[in-house]
Amino acid sequence: MAILKAFETVFFAPGDLVRRALGLTMEQDAGVLRSFINSIFWGGVALFVALKYF
């Protein structure tokens, strides 16, 4: 389970960093913002990898 927890921490890190920088808590509906930031970040990473290697 430690590996799964580490994967979760890395996967949600971009959105959590933005959420903390804005001073928002999860109770303030920051989950939507975190999901949006994570989608943009990981989508960009996937697009870069796809364009570079395929």
C-alpha positions, 0 to 999 in steps of 0.5 A: 500500500505504500507504493499506492500512496506514493503514486497518489501523492505524485499524481495529485501533486500539481493540483495540490501545489496550486491549491496550497499556493492559493490558500484553499482547503478541500472543503472550499470546493478546491477539489474541482480546481485540483482536478482541473490543474491535474488534468492540464498538467498530466495531459500536457505530459502525455501530449509531450511524450506522444509527440516526442516518441510517436 
